[in-house]
Amino acid sequence: MGVIMKLAKTIESVRTLVKAAKGKGKKVGLVPTMGALHVGHVSLMEAAAKECEFVVVSIFVNPTQFGPGEDFEKYPRPIEKDLEICEKAGVDVVFNPTPEVMYGPESLTWVTVDKLSEPLCGRFRPGHFRGVATVCAKLFNIVLPDVAYFGQKDVQQAIVIKRMAADLNMPLEIVVCPTVREKDGLAVSSRNKYLSEQERKEAAKIYKSLQKCREMAEAGVMDSNEIVAQMRSILQQIKGGRIEYAEIVDAETLENADKITGKTIAAIAVKLGPARLIDNVLI
Ligand code: AMP
């Protein structure tokens, strides 16, 4: 029989629960999320449960990573369903604080990861990665996990967090798990819910474009410009879509890579109807 899952709404309560688990010598894994949980999130919980005896999932729609006019207010918050999903996945504690609990009346301290926060999504969402890095630093300090799990789908986020943890000597390991996809290749995302039936069909072209990139690289094409041109021509066929970026970048620095040599990432962001969709593959 599994242990009954606990819901912690305060910093003190999650700390007490984690302290007790650590006292029993348990390894603690943290899966930070914004809720509206899906199979992508569950894959992170499963990875955590495999390596850790105590799994904490945080569900927090973090206001500081949303810009003005973005979807903070309308972001889905189906907490009852989320708790069921966590319980089924064998999670030990769900940490679900309010913005007031997380930030208090006046927060003056921010974590900024230079350079890595600037390209790709950083160009279109100023301040986004400052919000992400700050909330993750806070979650790491609150939960004190041995390992934290992130998805490859948000690759820039994973790279920013890895760098923050290394630069600030945070005593935890960051694990990045593969992207979970729908049958047609679309990366599973809470924001896919915003799409109409037609838009949902069109969205599959994002992964087609990434596959094209992979195929060309495997066939020996090294010139990024040539590949990006092909990627863009597929993305341009998305009815109602607007390409924010389609780029090939170095997998460590996120700087533009002229040639496919060593580890590179092909990354895409497309606005489609009310949704902003991102995806990437490692080449
Ligand atoms: P979010 O709730 O969207 O902030 O995502 C929480 C975590 O789940 C992040 O580390 C994401 O990268 C990860 N994630 C979201 N979608 C997927 C997916 N389709 N496959 C793998 N991980 C994902």
py3Dmol code that shows the C-alpha trace and the ligand (Angstrom):
import py3Dmol

protein = """\
ATOM      1  CA  MET A   1       0.000   0.000   0.000  1.00  0.00           C
ATOM      2  CA  GLY A   2       1.273   3.437  -0.904  1.00  0.00           C
ATOM      3  CA  VAL A   3       1.426   6.238   1.625  1.00  0.00           C
ATOM      4  CA  ILE A   4      -1.337   8.860   1.469  1.00  0.00           C
ATOM      5  CA  MET A   5      -0.319  11.927  -0.536  1.00  0.00           C
ATOM      6  CA  LYS A   6      -0.086  15.199   1.413  1.00  0.00           C
ATOM      7  CA  LEU A   7      -1.077  18.655   0.181  1.00  0.00           C
ATOM      8  CA  ALA A   8       1.099  21.468   1.520  1.00  0.00           C
ATOM      9  CA  LYS A   9      -0.070  25.054   1.064  1.00  0.00           C
ATOM     10  CA  THR A  10       2.578  26.719   3.225  1.00  0.00           C
ATOM     11  CA  ILE A  11       6.375  26.817   3.199  1.00  0.00           C
ATOM     12  CA  GLU A  12       6.509  25.562   6.793  1.00  0.00           C
ATOM     13  CA  SER A  13       4.349  22.518   6.042  1.00  0.00           C
ATOM     14  CA  VAL A  14       6.319  21.356   2.995  1.00  0.00           C
ATOM     15  CA  ARG A  15       9.583  21.907   4.901  1.00  0.00           C
ATOM     16  CA  THR A  16       8.350  19.802   7.832  1.00  0.00           C
ATOM     17  CA  LEU A  17       7.317  16.950   5.516  1.00  0.00           C
ATOM     18  CA  VAL A  18      10.613  16.969   3.611  1.00  0.00           C
ATOM     19  CA  LYS A  19      12.610  17.166   6.845  1.00  0.00           C
ATOM     20  CA  ALA A  20      10.865  14.056   8.156  1.00  0.00           C
ATOM     21  CA  ALA A  21      11.602  12.177   4.901  1.00  0.00           C
ATOM     22  CA  LYS A  22      15.256  13.240   4.964  1.00  0.00           C
ATOM     23  CA  GLY A  23      15.420  12.147   8.587  1.00  0.00           C
ATOM     24  CA  LYS A  24      14.559   8.654   7.376  1.00  0.00           C
ATOM     25  CA  GLY A  25      17.407   8.843   4.881  1.00  0.00           C
ATOM     26  CA  LYS A  26      15.130   9.299   1.862  1.00  0.00           C
ATOM     27  CA  LYS A  27      16.396  10.889  -1.338  1.00  0.00           C
ATOM     28  CA  VAL A  28      14.098  13.806  -2.273  1.00  0.00           C
ATOM     29  CA  GLY A  29      13.057  14.598  -5.851  1.00  0.00           C
ATOM     30  CA  LEU A  30      11.256  17.798  -6.903  1.00  0.00           C
ATOM     31  CA  VAL A  31       9.158  18.279 -10.037  1.00  0.00           C
ATOM     32  CA  PRO A  32       8.320  21.987 -10.480  1.00  0.00           C
ATOM     33  CA  THR A  33       5.159  22.589 -12.524  1.00  0.00           C
ATOM     34  CA  MET A  34       2.466  25.170 -13.176  1.00  0.00           C
ATOM     35  CA  GLY A  35      -0.254  22.515 -12.990  1.00  0.00           C
ATOM     36  CA  ALA A  36      -2.799  21.616 -15.709  1.00  0.00           C
ATOM     37  CA  LEU A  37      -0.896  18.362 -15.530  1.00  0.00           C
ATOM     38  CA  HIS A  38      -0.543  15.995 -18.482  1.00  0.00           C
ATOM     39  CA  VAL A  39       1.492  12.963 -19.542  1.00  0.00           C
ATOM     40  CA  GLY A  40       4.600  15.131 -19.999  1.00  0.00           C
ATOM     41  CA  HIS A  41       4.478  16.116 -16.323  1.00  0.00           C
ATOM     42  CA  VAL A  42       3.722  12.513 -15.321  1.00  0.00           C
ATOM     43  CA  SER A  43       6.876  11.343 -17.122  1.00  0.00           C
ATOM     44  CA  LEU A  44       8.892  13.675 -14.861  1.00  0.00           C
ATOM     45  CA  MET A  45       7.112  12.315 -11.768  1.00  0.00           C
ATOM     46  CA  GLU A  46       7.902   8.771 -12.895  1.00  0.00           C
ATOM     47  CA  ALA A  47      11.552   9.620 -13.460  1.00  0.00           C
ATOM     48  CA  ALA A  48      11.635  11.171  -9.983  1.00  0.00           C
ATOM     49  CA  ALA A  49       9.947   8.149  -8.380  1.00  0.00           C
ATOM     50  CA  LYS A  50      12.481   5.822  -9.986  1.00  0.00           C
ATOM     51  CA  GLU A  51      15.456   7.590  -8.429  1.00  0.00           C
ATOM     52  CA  CYS A  52      14.014   9.108  -5.256  1.00  0.00           C
ATOM     53  CA  GLU A  53      12.108   7.622  -2.313  1.00  0.00           C
ATOM     54  CA  PHE A  54      10.282  10.911  -1.705  1.00  0.00           C
ATOM     55  CA  VAL A  55       8.725  12.931  -4.527  1.00  0.00           C
ATOM     56  CA  VAL A  56       7.475  16.508  -4.208  1.00  0.00           C
ATOM     57  CA  VAL A  57       5.517  18.136  -7.050  1.00  0.00           C
ATOM     58  CA  SER A  58       5.066  21.889  -6.909  1.00  0.00           C
ATOM     59  CA  ILE A  59       2.012  23.366  -8.610  1.00  0.00           C
ATOM     60  CA  PHE A  60       2.369  27.121  -8.874  1.00  0.00           C
ATOM     61  CA  VAL A  61       1.386  29.434 -11.707  1.00  0.00           C
ATOM     62  CA  ASN A  62       4.263  31.839 -11.178  1.00  0.00           C
ATOM     63  CA  PRO A  63       3.166  35.432 -11.883  1.00  0.00           C
ATOM     64  CA  THR A  64       6.727  36.752 -12.257  1.00  0.00           C
ATOM     65  CA  GLN A  65       7.446  34.698 -15.375  1.00  0.00           C
ATOM     66  CA  PHE A  66       4.464  36.100 -17.300  1.00  0.00           C
ATOM     67  CA  GLY A  67       4.747  39.398 -19.167  1.00  0.00           C
ATOM     68  CA  PRO A  68       2.005  42.008 -19.533  1.00  0.00           C
ATOM     69  CA  GLY A  69      -0.687  40.749 -21.914  1.00  0.00           C
ATOM     70  CA  GLU A  70       0.387  37.105 -21.536  1.00  0.00           C
ATOM     71  CA  ASP A  71      -1.906  34.328 -20.287  1.00  0.00           C
ATOM     72  CA  PHE A  72      -1.314  34.475 -16.491  1.00  0.00           C
ATOM     73  CA  GLU A  73      -4.994  35.046 -15.642  1.00  0.00           C
ATOM     74  CA  LYS A  74      -6.413  32.534 -18.067  1.00  0.00           C
ATOM     75  CA  TYR A  75      -3.772  29.826 -17.493  1.00  0.00           C
ATOM     76  CA  PRO A  76      -5.770  26.671 -16.566  1.00  0.00           C
ATOM     77  CA  ARG A  77      -5.824  25.764 -12.844  1.00  0.00           C
ATOM     78  CA  PRO A  78      -7.686  22.426 -12.526  1.00  0.00           C
ATOM     79  CA  ILE A  79      -6.295  21.708  -9.046  1.00  0.00           C
ATOM     80  CA  GLU A  80      -8.628  18.816  -8.105  1.00  0.00           C
ATOM     81  CA  LYS A  81      -7.780  16.916 -11.292  1.00  0.00           C
ATOM     82  CA  ASP A  82      -4.085  17.707 -10.821  1.00  0.00           C
ATOM     83  CA  LEU A  83      -4.122  16.270  -7.300  1.00  0.00           C
ATOM     84  CA  GLU A  84      -5.701  13.065  -8.623  1.00  0.00           C
ATOM     85  CA  ILE A  85      -2.976  12.755 -11.275  1.00  0.00           C
ATOM     86  CA  CYS A  86      -0.252  13.252  -8.658  1.00  0.00           C
ATOM     87  CA  GLU A  87      -1.821  10.735  -6.308  1.00  0.00           C
ATOM     88  CA  LYS A  88      -2.030   8.134  -9.090  1.00  0.00           C
ATOM     89  CA  ALA A  89       1.627   8.770  -9.955  1.00  0.00           C
ATOM     90  CA  GLY A  90       2.622   7.982  -6.364  1.00  0.00           C
ATOM     91  CA  VAL A  91       3.696  11.516  -5.436  1.00  0.00           C
ATOM     92  CA  ASP A  92       4.324  12.058  -1.707  1.00  0.00           C
ATOM     93  CA  VAL A  93       3.666  15.793  -1.403  1.00  0.00           C
ATOM     94  CA  VAL A  94       2.070  18.420  -3.615  1.00  0.00           C
ATOM     95  CA  PHE A  95       3.258  21.917  -2.746  1.00  0.00           C
ATOM     96  CA  ASN A  96       0.585  24.358  -3.936  1.00  0.00           C
ATOM     97  CA  PRO A  97       1.263  27.835  -2.551  1.00  0.00           C
ATOM     98  CA  THR A  98      -0.472  31.111  -3.421  1.00  0.00           C
ATOM     99  CA  PRO A  99       1.525  34.002  -4.936  1.00  0.00           C
ATOM    100  CA  GLU A 100       1.335  35.707  -1.496  1.00  0.00           C
ATOM    101  CA  VAL A 101       2.952  32.709   0.195  1.00  0.00           C
ATOM    102  CA  MET A 102       5.721  32.585  -2.417  1.00  0.00           C
ATOM    103  CA  TYR A 103       6.512  36.278  -2.720  1.00  0.00           C
ATOM    104  CA  GLY A 104       5.266  38.000   0.443  1.00  0.00           C
ATOM    105  CA  PRO A 105       4.203  41.643   0.299  1.00  0.00           C
ATOM    106  CA  GLU A 106       7.448  42.930  -1.186  1.00  0.00           C
ATOM    107  CA  SER A 107      10.102  40.811  -2.882  1.00  0.00           C
ATOM    108  CA  LEU A 108      13.253  42.703  -3.862  1.00  0.00           C
ATOM    109  CA  THR A 109      15.587  39.912  -4.899  1.00  0.00           C
ATOM    110  CA  TRP A 110      15.854  38.396  -8.364  1.00  0.00           C
ATOM    111  CA  VAL A 111      17.993  35.765 -10.014  1.00  0.00           C
ATOM    112  CA  THR A 112      19.154  36.675 -13.505  1.00  0.00           C
ATOM    113  CA  VAL A 113      21.119  34.262 -15.655  1.00  0.00           C
ATOM    114  CA  ASP A 114      22.877  36.476 -18.191  1.00  0.00           C
ATOM    115  CA  LYS A 115      23.454  35.501 -21.818  1.00  0.00           C
ATOM    116  CA  LEU A 116      21.472  32.243 -21.688  1.00  0.00           C
ATOM    117  CA  SER A 117      18.238  34.154 -20.929  1.00  0.00           C
ATOM    118  CA  GLU A 118      18.593  36.503 -23.886  1.00  0.00           C
ATOM    119  CA  PRO A 119      18.227  34.526 -27.166  1.00  0.00           C
ATOM    120  CA  LEU A 120      15.263  32.420 -28.413  1.00  0.00           C
ATOM    121  CA  CYS A 121      12.264  32.850 -26.056  1.00  0.00           C
ATOM    122  CA  GLY A 122      14.144  35.568 -24.158  1.00  0.00           C
ATOM    123  CA  ARG A 123      13.827  37.907 -27.159  1.00  0.00           C
ATOM    124  CA  PHE A 124      10.050  37.546 -27.192  1.00  0.00           C
ATOM    125  CA  ARG A 125       9.387  37.251 -23.461  1.00  0.00           C
ATOM    126  CA  PRO A 126      11.546  39.854 -21.702  1.00  0.00           C
ATOM    127  CA  GLY A 127      11.895  39.041 -17.995  1.00  0.00           C
ATOM    128  CA  HIS A 128      10.522  35.516 -18.434  1.00  0.00           C
ATOM    129  CA  PHE A 129      13.680  33.655 -17.482  1.00  0.00           C
ATOM    130  CA  ARG A 130      14.339  36.019 -14.577  1.00  0.00           C
ATOM    131  CA  GLY A 131      10.936  34.931 -13.215  1.00  0.00           C
ATOM    132  CA  VAL A 132      11.666  31.263 -13.915  1.00  0.00           C
ATOM    133  CA  ALA A 133      15.145  31.337 -12.342  1.00  0.00           C
ATOM    134  CA  THR A 134      13.879  33.231  -9.294  1.00  0.00           C
ATOM    135  CA  VAL A 135      10.950  30.906  -8.631  1.00  0.00           C
ATOM    136  CA  CYS A 136      13.111  27.802  -9.116  1.00  0.00           C
ATOM    137  CA  ALA A 137      15.769  29.199  -6.736  1.00  0.00           C
ATOM    138  CA  LYS A 138      12.994  29.791  -4.191  1.00  0.00           C
ATOM    139  CA  LEU A 139      11.523  26.303  -4.695  1.00  0.00           C
ATOM    140  CA  PHE A 140      14.977  24.737  -4.330  1.00  0.00           C
ATOM    141  CA  ASN A 141      15.541  26.690  -1.084  1.00  0.00           C
ATOM    142  CA  ILE A 142      12.116  25.752   0.268  1.00  0.00           C
ATOM    143  CA  VAL A 143      12.111  22.051  -0.638  1.00  0.00           C
ATOM    144  CA  LEU A 144      15.883  21.381  -0.554  1.00  0.00           C
ATOM    145  CA  PRO A 145      15.606  18.504  -3.046  1.00  0.00           C
ATOM    146  CA  ASP A 146      18.507  16.218  -3.920  1.00  0.00           C
ATOM    147  CA  VAL A 147      17.343  16.173  -7.546  1.00  0.00           C
ATOM    148  CA  ALA A 148      15.019  18.431  -9.576  1.00  0.00           C
ATOM    149  CA  TYR A 149      13.405  17.260 -12.818  1.00  0.00           C
ATOM    150  CA  PHE A 150      12.778  19.370 -15.927  1.00  0.00           C
ATOM    151  CA  GLY A 151      11.527  18.618 -19.444  1.00  0.00           C
ATOM    152  CA  GLN A 152      13.529  18.885 -22.657  1.00  0.00           C
ATOM    153  CA  LYS A 153      10.482  20.565 -24.225  1.00  0.00           C
ATOM    154  CA  ASP A 154      11.446  23.792 -22.461  1.00  0.00           C
ATOM    155  CA  VAL A 155      15.118  23.386 -23.296  1.00  0.00           C
ATOM    156  CA  GLN A 156      16.167  26.991 -22.677  1.00  0.00           C
ATOM    157  CA  GLN A 157      14.547  26.845 -19.247  1.00  0.00           C
ATOM    158  CA  ALA A 158      16.435  23.627 -18.435  1.00  0.00           C
ATOM    159  CA  ILE A 159      19.738  25.167 -19.559  1.00  0.00           C
ATOM    160  CA  VAL A 160      19.122  28.376 -17.592  1.00  0.00           C
ATOM    161  CA  ILE A 161      18.279  26.410 -14.421  1.00  0.00           C
ATOM    162  CA  LYS A 162      21.279  24.099 -14.784  1.00  0.00           C
ATOM    163  CA  ARG A 163      23.534  27.118 -15.104  1.00  0.00           C
ATOM    164  CA  MET A 164      21.929  28.907 -12.148  1.00  0.00           C
ATOM    165  CA  ALA A 165      22.397  25.833  -9.940  1.00  0.00           C
ATOM    166  CA  ALA A 166      26.045  25.498 -10.985  1.00  0.00           C
ATOM    167  CA  ASP A 167      26.892  29.213 -10.705  1.00  0.00           C
ATOM    168  CA  LEU A 168      25.210  29.603  -7.295  1.00  0.00           C
ATOM    169  CA  ASN A 169      26.637  26.317  -5.922  1.00  0.00           C
ATOM    170  CA  MET A 170      23.194  24.909  -5.231  1.00  0.00           C
ATOM    171  CA  PRO A 171      23.633  21.419  -3.777  1.00  0.00           C
ATOM    172  CA  LEU A 172      21.299  19.519  -6.078  1.00  0.00           C
ATOM    173  CA  GLU A 173      21.322  17.644  -9.358  1.00  0.00           C
ATOM    174  CA  ILE A 174      19.261  18.824 -12.340  1.00  0.00           C
ATOM    175  CA  VAL A 175      17.865  16.050 -14.545  1.00  0.00           C
ATOM    176  CA  VAL A 176      16.375  16.781 -17.973  1.00  0.00           C
ATOM    177  CA  CYS A 177      13.805  14.265 -19.282  1.00  0.00           C
ATOM    178  CA  PRO A 178      12.784  13.663 -22.934  1.00  0.00           C
ATOM    179  CA  THR A 179       9.843  15.472 -24.537  1.00  0.00           C
ATOM    180  CA  VAL A 180       6.582  13.515 -24.505  1.00  0.00           C
ATOM    181  CA  ARG A 181       4.663  13.886 -27.771  1.00  0.00           C
ATOM    182  CA  GLU A 182       1.162  13.318 -29.134  1.00  0.00           C
ATOM    183  CA  LYS A 183       0.690  10.695 -31.880  1.00  0.00           C
ATOM    184  CA  ASP A 184       1.240  13.283 -34.612  1.00  0.00           C
ATOM    185  CA  GLY A 185       4.425  14.518 -32.945  1.00  0.00           C
ATOM    186  CA  LEU A 186       3.093  17.696 -31.303  1.00  0.00           C
ATOM    187  CA  ALA A 187       4.800  18.203 -27.944  1.00  0.00           C
ATOM    188  CA  VAL A 188       2.232  17.733 -25.176  1.00  0.00           C
ATOM    189  CA  SER A 189       1.601  21.086 -23.472  1.00  0.00           C
ATOM    190  CA  SER A 190      -0.945  22.667 -21.132  1.00  0.00           C
ATOM    191  CA  ARG A 191      -1.279  25.413 -23.754  1.00  0.00           C
ATOM    192  CA  ASN A 192      -2.449  22.967 -26.465  1.00  0.00           C
ATOM    193  CA  LYS A 193      -5.866  23.316 -24.792  1.00  0.00           C
ATOM    194  CA  TYR A 194      -6.091  26.832 -26.223  1.00  0.00           C
ATOM    195  CA  LEU A 195      -6.118  25.478 -29.817  1.00  0.00           C
ATOM    196  CA  SER A 196      -9.226  24.979 -31.970  1.00  0.00           C
ATOM    197  CA  GLU A 197      -9.587  21.632 -33.745  1.00  0.00           C
ATOM    198  CA  GLN A 198      -8.190  23.131 -36.959  1.00  0.00           C
ATOM    199  CA  GLU A 199      -5.295  24.848 -35.180  1.00  0.00           C
ATOM    200  CA  ARG A 200      -4.501  21.620 -33.343  1.00  0.00           C
ATOM    201  CA  LYS A 201      -4.105  19.842 -36.711  1.00  0.00           C
ATOM    202  CA  GLU A 202      -1.927  22.626 -38.081  1.00  0.00           C
ATOM    203  CA  ALA A 203       0.279  22.537 -34.979  1.00  0.00           C
ATOM    204  CA  ALA A 204       1.696  19.143 -35.991  1.00  0.00           C
ATOM    205  CA  LYS A 205       3.749  20.963 -38.626  1.00  0.00           C
ATOM    206  CA  ILE A 206       6.034  22.267 -35.881  1.00  0.00           C
ATOM    207  CA  TYR A 207       7.398  18.780 -35.230  1.00  0.00           C
ATOM    208  CA  LYS A 208       7.443  18.065 -38.995  1.00  0.00           C
ATOM    209  CA  SER A 209       9.744  21.037 -39.361  1.00  0.00           C
ATOM    210  CA  LEU A 210      12.040  19.708 -36.608  1.00  0.00           C
ATOM    211  CA  GLN A 211      12.039  16.269 -38.210  1.00  0.00           C
ATOM    212  CA  LYS A 212      13.038  17.844 -41.515  1.00  0.00           C
ATOM    213  CA  CYS A 213      15.979  19.439 -39.749  1.00  0.00           C
ATOM    214  CA  ARG A 214      17.028  16.103 -38.298  1.00  0.00           C
ATOM    215  CA  GLU A 215      16.687  14.345 -41.665  1.00  0.00           C
ATOM    216  CA  MET A 216      18.801  16.947 -43.436  1.00  0.00           C
ATOM    217  CA  ALA A 217      21.496  16.816 -40.755  1.00  0.00           C
ATOM    218  CA  GLU A 218      21.522  13.026 -40.927  1.00  0.00           C
ATOM    219  CA  ALA A 219      21.845  13.230 -44.710  1.00  0.00           C
ATOM    220  CA  GLY A 220      25.008  15.283 -44.199  1.00  0.00           C
ATOM    221  CA  VAL A 221      23.762  18.846 -44.698  1.00  0.00           C
ATOM    222  CA  MET A 222      25.870  20.968 -42.344  1.00  0.00           C
ATOM    223  CA  ASP A 223      24.893  24.514 -43.312  1.00  0.00           C
ATOM    224  CA  SER A 224      22.365  25.838 -40.778  1.00  0.00           C
ATOM    225  CA  ASN A 225      20.982  28.500 -43.147  1.00  0.00           C
ATOM    226  CA  GLU A 226      20.073  25.851 -45.690  1.00  0.00           C
ATOM    227  CA  ILE A 227      18.312  23.754 -43.055  1.00  0.00           C
ATOM    228  CA  VAL A 228      16.537  26.696 -41.416  1.00  0.00           C
ATOM    229  CA  ALA A 229      15.174  27.745 -44.832  1.00  0.00           C
ATOM    230  CA  GLN A 230      13.570  24.317 -45.196  1.00  0.00           C
ATOM    231  CA  MET A 231      12.273  24.399 -41.618  1.00  0.00           C
ATOM    232  CA  ARG A 232      10.691  27.803 -42.196  1.00  0.00           C
ATOM    233  CA  SER A 233       9.048  26.715 -45.430  1.00  0.00           C
ATOM    234  CA  ILE A 234       7.199  23.981 -43.506  1.00  0.00           C
ATOM    235  CA  LEU A 235       6.270  26.372 -40.681  1.00  0.00           C
ATOM    236  CA  GLN A 236       4.954  28.913 -43.200  1.00  0.00           C
ATOM    237  CA  GLN A 237       2.332  26.345 -44.202  1.00  0.00           C
ATOM    238  CA  ILE A 238       0.724  26.552 -40.749  1.00  0.00           C
ATOM    239  CA  LYS A 239      -2.591  28.299 -41.427  1.00  0.00           C
ATOM    240  CA  GLY A 240      -3.000  31.190 -39.007  1.00  0.00           C
ATOM    241  CA  GLY A 241       0.489  30.634 -37.601  1.00  0.00           C
ATOM    242  CA  ARG A 242       3.172  33.260 -37.041  1.00  0.00           C
ATOM    243  CA  ILE A 243       6.785  32.160 -36.657  1.00  0.00           C
ATOM    244  CA  GLU A 244       8.561  33.855 -33.742  1.00  0.00           C
ATOM    245  CA  TYR A 245      11.796  31.998 -34.324  1.00  0.00           C
ATOM    246  CA  ALA A 246      13.198  28.910 -36.039  1.00  0.00           C
ATOM    247  CA  GLU A 247      16.871  28.582 -35.204  1.00  0.00           C
ATOM    248  CA  ILE A 248      19.782  26.232 -34.910  1.00  0.00           C
ATOM    249  CA  VAL A 249      21.869  27.008 -31.837  1.00  0.00           C
ATOM    250  CA  ASP A 250      24.759  25.602 -29.838  1.00  0.00           C
ATOM    251  CA  ALA A 251      23.373  23.270 -27.153  1.00  0.00           C
ATOM    252  CA  GLU A 252      25.510  24.846 -24.416  1.00  0.00           C
ATOM    253  CA  THR A 253      25.707  28.548 -25.195  1.00  0.00           C
ATOM    254  CA  LEU A 254      22.421  28.857 -27.140  1.00  0.00           C
ATOM    255  CA  GLU A 255      24.312  31.070 -29.607  1.00  0.00           C
ATOM    256  CA  ASN A 256      23.492  30.714 -33.285  1.00  0.00           C
ATOM    257  CA  ALA A 257      25.393  27.831 -34.871  1.00  0.00           C
ATOM    258  CA  ASP A 258      26.345  28.449 -38.525  1.00  0.00           C
ATOM    259  CA  LYS A 259      27.201  24.814 -39.014  1.00  0.00           C
ATOM    260  CA  ILE A 260      25.919  21.627 -37.462  1.00  0.00           C
ATOM    261  CA  THR A 261      28.997  20.485 -35.593  1.00  0.00           C
ATOM    262  CA  GLY A 262      28.996  18.984 -32.122  1.00  0.00           C
ATOM    263  CA  LYS A 263      25.833  19.303 -30.078  1.00  0.00           C
ATOM    264  CA  THR A 264      23.251  21.644 -31.535  1.00  0.00           C
ATOM    265  CA  ILE A 265      19.580  22.322 -30.919  1.00  0.00           C
ATOM    266  CA  ALA A 266      16.928  23.161 -33.474  1.00  0.00           C
ATOM    267  CA  ALA A 267      14.339  25.314 -31.691  1.00  0.00           C
ATOM    268  CA  ILE A 268      11.015  26.772 -32.789  1.00  0.00           C
ATOM    269  CA  ALA A 269       8.392  29.135 -31.382  1.00  0.00           C
ATOM    270  CA  VAL A 270       5.137  29.729 -33.250  1.00  0.00           C
ATOM    271  CA  LYS A 271       2.131  31.826 -32.310  1.00  0.00           C
ATOM    272  CA  LEU A 272      -1.029  30.003 -33.345  1.00  0.00           C
ATOM    273  CA  GLY A 273      -4.415  31.484 -32.491  1.00  0.00           C
ATOM    274  CA  PRO A 274      -4.396  32.185 -28.750  1.00  0.00           C
ATOM    275  CA  ALA A 275      -1.434  29.882 -28.093  1.00  0.00           C
ATOM    276  CA  ARG A 276       2.314  30.282 -28.218  1.00  0.00           C
ATOM    277  CA  LEU A 277       3.888  26.898 -28.945  1.00  0.00           C
ATOM    278  CA  ILE A 278       7.540  25.972 -28.512  1.00  0.00           C
ATOM    279  CA  ASP A 279       9.457  22.829 -29.360  1.00  0.00           C
ATOM    280  CA  ASN A 280      12.993  21.661 -30.050  1.00  0.00           C
ATOM    281  CA  VAL A 281      15.135  18.648 -30.889  1.00  0.00           C
ATOM    282  CA  LEU A 282      18.749  17.863 -30.175  1.00  0.00           C
ATOM    283  CA  ILE A 283      20.780  17.273 -33.323  1.00  0.00           C
TER     284      ILE A 283
END
"""
ligand_1 = """\
23
AMP
P 5.005 23.650 -16.972
O 3.934 23.175 -16.058
O 4.560 23.857 -18.375
O 5.787 24.795 -16.402
O 6.044 22.439 -17.062
C 6.596 21.848 -15.930
C 7.713 20.935 -16.345
O 7.193 19.910 -17.207
C 8.815 21.646 -17.120
O 10.071 21.143 -16.720
C 8.504 21.271 -18.548
O 9.636 21.271 -19.386
C 7.973 19.863 -18.370
N 7.157 19.473 -19.531
C 6.105 20.143 -20.062
N 5.635 19.511 -21.163
C 6.423 18.418 -21.348
C 6.471 17.377 -22.309
N 5.612 17.318 -23.338
N 7.418 16.417 -22.173
C 8.308 16.457 -21.149
N 8.310 17.420 -20.200
C 7.397 18.397 -20.293
"""
view = py3Dmol.view(width=600, height=400)
view.addModel(protein, "pdb")
view.setStyle({"model": 0}, {"cartoon": {"style": "trace"}})
view.addModel(ligand_1, "xyz")
view.setStyle({"model": 1}, {"stick": {}})
view.zoomTo()
view.show()
